[in-house]
Amino acid sequence: MIFLHGLTGDREITWTAKGSETPWPQTLLPQDLPEARVITYGYDADVARWIGPAGQNSVREHATTLVNDLVRYRARTQSHRRPLLWVAHSLGGLVLQDALVVCNTPRDESQRDILDCTRGIAFMGVPHAGSDLEMFAEAIVDIVNLSMVKKANKLLIEALHRRSEILANIRDDFMTIINSSSKRDHEISLHSYIEEMPIHGTGRVSL
């Protein structure tokens, strides 16, 4: 089971409750899933930083890195045929969708194994068709520009626009994979959840 954080998130802090020192997947899941291997994956999801420039990777570059890292990990642990469950939050959902698109046209079979072994995905507040995360991201960039801090990652912000061509391509290619999963040995089960709490700093609700 692999957890992917979202915009401005962190591989540990995102999944750690306030006042706790340990991510909840580490403390709660082994009770019900004792044989599961739980991984929290981290990538640079900051659109801006107060000290130094933000990383400039695109969604596709993050997706490709995720695939390559997972391929190496599964090879090292001899677990390349273990089934995969994913939990992805906000931007992490787009990274995951694009990662599976990468695996659908693989450079080698180890990449294809990731798609073939994916059994289910839980999307948490993922902007499938754009969302108020765009406003959240642009608010951060506005602060950066006003403060004359180093440049922001506009590649990630662009992917969050409602009419983003990047978002549309990821969505269409991912749904092609899902619709064709019935032709394989198993289908990929999808579950989507929306956020109903306001995004701090915008006063808006993320849907």
C-alpha positions in Angstrom: 0.0 0.0 0.0 1.5 3.3 -1.1 0.5 6.8 0.1 1.1 9.8 -2.1 0.8 13.3 -0.5 -0.5 16.3 -2.3 0.3 19.9 -3.0 2.9 21.3 -0.5 2.7 18.0 1.4 5.3 15.8 2.9 5.7 12.0 3.0 5.4 11.9 6.9 3.8 15.2 8.0 0.8 14.8 5.6 -0.2 11.5 7.2 0.6 12.4 10.8 -2.2 13.7 13.1 -1.6 16.8 15.1 0.1 16.0 18.4 1.2 12.6 17.1 4.8 11.6 16.4 4.1 8.7 14.0 2.2 8.7 10.7 -1.2 7.0 11.2 -0.7 4.5 8.4 2.2 3.1 10.4 0.3 2.9 13.6 -3.2 1.9 12.4 -2.9 -0.2 9.3 -0.8 -3.1 10.7 -3.7 -3.9 13.1 -6.0 -4.7 10.2 -3.5 -5.5 7.5 -0.7 -7.3 9.2 0.8 -8.6 6.0 0.7 -5.4 4.1 3.8 -3.4 3.3 3.0 0.3 3.9 5.0 3.0 2.1 4.7 6.7 2.2 6.3 8.2 -0.9 7.7 11.7 -1.0 8.3 14.1 -3.9 8.8 17.8 -4.2 5.3 19.2 -4.2 6.1 22.7 -3.1 5.1 25.4 -5.5 7.2 27.9 -3.6 9.8 28.1 -0.9 10.9 31.0 1.4 14.5 29.8 1.2 15.8 29.1 -2.3 13.8 28.3 -5.5 11.1 25.6 -5.6 11.8 22.5 -7.7 10.8 22.8 -11.3 9.6 19.2 -12.1 6.4 18.8 -14.0 3.7 16.2 -13.2 5.1 13.9 -15.8 8.6 14.1 -14.3 7.3 13.4 -10.8 5.3 10.5 -12.3 8.3 9.0 -14.1 10.5 9.3 -11.0 7.8 7.6 -8.9 7.7 4.7 -11.4 11.5 4.3 -11.5 11.9 4.5 -7.7 9.1 1.9 -7.3 10.6 -0.4 -9.9 14.0 -0.3 -8.2 12.5 -0.9 -4.7 10.4 -3.9 -5.9 13.5 -5.4 -7.6 15.6 -4.9 -4.5 13.0 -6.5 -2.2 12.0 -9.1 -4.7 8.4 -8.0 -4.6 7.7 -7.1 -8.2 4.5 -9.3 -8.3 3.0 -8.0 -5.0 -0.4 -6.4 -5.5 -0.6 -2.6 -5.1 -3.1 -0.4 -3.4 -2.7 3.4 -3.6 -3.9 6.3 -1.5 -3.4 9.6 -3.2 -4.2 13.1 -2.0 -4.8 16.2 -4.3 -1.8 16.6 -6.6 -0.6 13.1 -5.7 -3.6 11.7 -7.5 -2.5 13.4 -10.7 1.0 12.1 -10.3 -0.3 8.6 -9.7 -2.6 8.7 -12.7 0.2 9.9 -15.0 2.5 7.2 -13.4 0.1 4.5 -14.5 -0.1 6.1 -18.0 3.7 5.8 -18.1 3.4 2.2 -17.1 0.9 1.6 -19.9 3.6 2.3 -22.5 6.6 0.9 -20.6 10.3 0.9 -21.4 10.5 -2.5 -19.8 8.3 -5.1 -18.2 9.1 -4.1 -14.7 7.2 -0.8 -15.4 4.2 -2.8 -16.8 4.2 -4.9 -13.6 3.3 -1.8 -11.6 0.1 -1.3 -13.7 -0.7 -5.0 -13.8 -0.3 -5.3 -10.0 -2.4 -2.2 -9.2 -5.7 -3.4 -7.6 -7.3 -0.3 -6.2 -6.9 3.5 -5.7 -8.4 5.8 -3.1 -8.4 9.4 -4.4 -8.7 12.0 -1.6 -9.5 15.5 -2.8 -8.0 15.0 -6.2 -8.7 17.7 -8.8 -9.8 15.5 -11.6 -11.4 18.4 -13.4 -9.6 21.3 -11.7 -10.5 22.7 -8.3 -10.0 25.5 -5.8 -6.5 24.0 -5.3 -5.6 26.3 -8.3 -6.6 29.3 -6.2 -4.6 27.9 -3.3 -1.5 27.4 -5.4 -1.8 30.8 -7.1 -2.2 32.5 -3.7 1.1 31.1 -2.7 2.7 32.3 -5.9 1.3 35.8 -5.3 2.9 35.8 -1.9 6.2 34.7 -3.4 6.1 37.4 -6.1 5.2 40.1 -3.6 7.9 39.0 -1.2 10.5 38.7 -4.0 11.3 35.2 -2.9 12.9 32.8 -5.4 10.8 31.6 -8.3 7.8 29.3 -7.9 7.1 26.0 -9.8 4.6 27.2 -12.4 4.5 23.7 -14.1 2.6 22.3 -11.1 0.3 25.3 -10.9 -0.5 25.0 -14.6 -1.7 21.4 -14.1 -4.3 22.6 -11.6 -6.2 25.0 -14.0 -9.7 23.9 -14.8 -9.0 24.1 -18.5 -5.6 22.7 -18.3 -4.6 20.6 -21.3 -2.2 18.7 -19.0 -5.0 17.8 -16.7 -7.3 16.8 -19.6 -4.6 14.6 -21.2 -3.8 12.8 -17.9 -7.5 12.3 -17.2 -8.3 10.9 -20.7 -5.3 8.6 -20.8 -5.9 7.3 -17.3 -9.6 6.6 -18.0 -8.6 4.7 -21.1 -6.5 2.4 -18.9 -9.3 2.0 -16.4 -11.9 1.2 -19.1 -9.6 -1.4 -20.6 -8.8 -3.0 -17.2 -11.8 -5.3 -17.6 -9.9 -7.0 -20.4 -7.1 -7.9 -18.0 -7.1 -10.5 -15.3 -8.5 -8.0 -12.8 -10.1 -4.6 -12.8 -8.8 -1.6 -10.9 -11.2 -0.5 -8.1 -11.5 3.3 -7.7 -12.8 5.2 -4.7 -13.0 9.0 -4.7 -13.5 11.3 -1.6 -14.0 15.0 -1.6 -12.8 17.6 0.9 -15.5 19.7 2.6 -13.3 21.8 4.9 -12.1 25.2 3.8 -8.6 25.6 2.5 -6.7 27.8 4.9 -5.9 31.2 3.4 -8.6 31.1 0.7 -11.8 30.7 2.7 -13.0 28.3 0.0 -14.0 24.7 -0.1 -12.1 22.2 -2.1 -14.3 19.9 -4.1 
